[in-house]
Amino acid sequence: MANKEDWTIGDMKEELNDVVKSWISKIPIIGSNKEILAAKRMHKTVTGLAEIIGDKATSERLGNMTRVEKLKASLQGESTVEDINILIQQFDSMSLMHKVVRRRKLEGKKIPETAEAVQTMMQTEGQRLLTKTQKTKMMSRTKEIMRKSRRR
């Protein structure tokens, strides 16, 4: 992950493919596990998305998808437009993580090995690497979540 300059939808598809094709997903009891099934569903969605916008699409390209492209991608991936929107948010998070890990590697810093260490790294270093557009999107998402929580 840290060796690549940009994180693309093709990279995400490849990562999910590794999970879906792994030996553990083929064991009957474990292969029907919720996480494995979710990974398979997401893999299908990512594959449909990649067929519409291409494997080289980055976070910026995903953020600029039209409604028609999202609809085509959802049909291709046998999912919903909501699934595509969720996938785009997850991809944005992974793209940011890629930037942070890559920067740490280039600076000769240690790459975190635990989930807690990754979360701490993202909280402390992630904000510095966001573009102005990404910061604006994050603020609007936060405001939307706050509005929804007040309605309940």
C-alpha positions as CSV (number, residue, x, y, z in Angstrom):
1,M,0.0,0.0,0.0
2,A,2.7,2.5,1.0
3,N,4.7,1.8,-2.2
4,K,2.0,3.1,-4.6
5,E,1.8,6.8,-5.3
6,D,-2.0,6.9,-5.6
7,W,-4.7,4.6,-4.2
8,T,-7.1,3.6,-7.0
9,I,-10.4,1.7,-7.2
10,G,-8.4,-1.0,-8.9
11,D,-6.3,-1.3,-5.7
12,M,-9.4,-1.6,-3.6
13,K,-10.8,-4.2,-5.9
14,E,-7.6,-6.2,-5.7
15,E,-7.5,-6.1,-1.9
16,L,-11.2,-7.3,-1.7
17,N,-10.4,-10.0,-4.3
18,D,-7.7,-11.3,-2.0
19,V,-10.2,-11.6,0.8
20,V,-12.9,-13.2,-1.3
21,K,-10.5,-15.7,-2.9
22,S,-8.7,-16.6,0.3
23,W,-8.7,-20.1,1.6
24,I,-10.6,-19.1,4.7
25,S,-13.6,-17.9,2.7
26,K,-14.0,-21.4,1.1
27,I,-14.5,-23.2,4.4
28,P,-18.3,-23.8,4.6
29,I,-18.9,-22.6,8.2
30,I,-16.5,-19.7,8.0
31,G,-17.2,-18.8,4.4
32,S,-20.8,-17.8,5.3
33,N,-19.5,-15.6,8.1
34,K,-21.0,-12.0,8.0
35,E,-17.7,-10.4,7.3
36,I,-16.9,-12.7,4.4
37,L,-20.4,-12.2,2.9
38,A,-20.0,-8.4,3.3
39,A,-16.6,-8.5,1.6
40,K,-18.1,-10.6,-1.3
41,R,-21.0,-8.1,-1.7
42,M,-18.6,-5.1,-1.6
43,H,-16.3,-6.8,-4.1
44,K,-19.2,-7.1,-6.5
45,T,-20.0,-3.5,-6.0
46,V,-16.4,-2.3,-6.5
47,T,-16.1,-4.5,-9.6
48,G,-19.2,-2.9,-11.0
49,L,-18.0,0.6,-10.2
50,A,-14.6,-0.1,-11.8
51,E,-16.3,-1.4,-15.0
52,I,-18.1,2.0,-15.3
53,I,-15.3,4.5,-14.3
54,G,-12.2,2.4,-14.8
55,D,-9.6,0.8,-12.5
56,K,-7.4,3.9,-12.3
57,A,-10.1,6.1,-10.7
58,T,-8.9,7.9,-7.6
59,S,-10.8,9.6,-4.7
60,E,-11.2,12.8,-6.7
61,R,-12.8,11.0,-9.7
62,L,-15.2,9.1,-7.4
63,G,-16.2,12.3,-5.7
64,N,-17.1,13.8,-9.1
65,M,-19.3,10.9,-10.3
66,T,-22.6,11.9,-11.8
67,R,-25.9,10.4,-10.7
68,V,-26.1,8.5,-14.0
69,E,-22.7,7.0,-13.4
70,K,-23.6,6.0,-9.9
71,L,-26.8,4.4,-11.2
72,K,-24.9,2.5,-14.0
73,A,-22.3,1.3,-11.4
74,S,-25.0,0.1,-9.0
75,L,-26.7,-1.8,-11.8
76,Q,-23.4,-3.3,-12.9
77,G,-22.5,-4.3,-9.4
78,E,-26.0,-5.5,-8.5
79,S,-26.2,-3.0,-5.6
80,T,-27.9,0.2,-4.8
81,V,-26.9,3.8,-5.3
82,E,-26.7,4.0,-1.5
83,D,-24.2,1.2,-1.5
84,I,-22.1,3.2,-4.1
85,N,-22.2,6.3,-1.9
86,I,-21.1,4.2,1.2
87,L,-18.3,2.7,-0.9
88,I,-17.1,6.1,-2.0
89,Q,-17.0,7.2,1.6
90,Q,-15.0,4.1,2.6
91,F,-12.7,4.6,-0.4
92,D,-12.1,8.2,0.7
93,S,-11.1,7.0,4.1
94,M,-8.8,4.3,2.6
95,S,-7.3,6.9,0.3
96,L,-6.5,9.2,3.2
97,M,-5.0,6.3,5.1
98,H,-2.8,5.5,2.1
99,K,-1.5,9.0,2.0
100,V,-0.6,9.0,5.7
101,V,1.1,5.6,5.5
102,R,3.0,6.5,2.3
103,R,4.2,9.8,3.9
104,R,5.3,8.0,7.0
105,K,7.2,5.5,5.0
106,L,8.9,8.2,2.9
107,E,9.9,10.0,6.1
108,G,11.3,6.8,7.5
109,K,8.7,6.6,10.3
110,K,7.3,3.4,11.8
111,I,4.2,2.0,10.1
112,P,1.5,1.1,12.7
113,E,0.8,-2.6,13.2
114,T,-2.4,-2.6,15.3
115,A,-5.9,-1.1,14.7
116,E,-5.5,1.2,17.7
117,A,-2.2,2.5,16.4
118,V,-3.6,3.1,12.9
119,Q,-6.6,5.0,14.5
120,T,-4.3,7.2,16.5
121,M,-2.1,7.8,13.5
122,M,-5.1,8.8,11.4
123,Q,-6.4,11.2,14.1
124,T,-3.1,12.9,14.6
125,E,-1.8,13.0,11.0
126,G,-4.8,12.6,8.8
127,Q,-6.1,16.2,9.0
128,R,-2.8,17.6,7.7
129,L,-3.0,15.6,4.5
130,L,-6.6,16.4,3.5
131,T,-7.2,18.7,0.5
132,K,-9.4,21.7,0.9
133,T,-12.2,19.8,-1.0
134,Q,-11.8,16.8,1.3
135,K,-12.0,19.1,4.4
136,T,-15.2,20.7,3.0
137,K,-16.8,17.3,2.3
138,M,-15.9,16.1,5.8
139,M,-17.4,19.2,7.4
140,S,-20.6,18.8,5.3
141,R,-20.9,15.1,6.2
142,T,-20.4,16.0,9.9
143,K,-23.1,18.7,9.7
144,E,-25.5,16.3,8.0
145,I,-24.9,13.6,10.7
146,M,-25.5,16.2,13.4
147,R,-28.8,17.4,11.7
148,K,-30.0,13.8,11.5
149,S,-29.2,13.1,15.1
150,R,-31.1,16.2,16.3
151,R,-34.2,15.0,14.4
152,R,-34.3,11.7,16.3
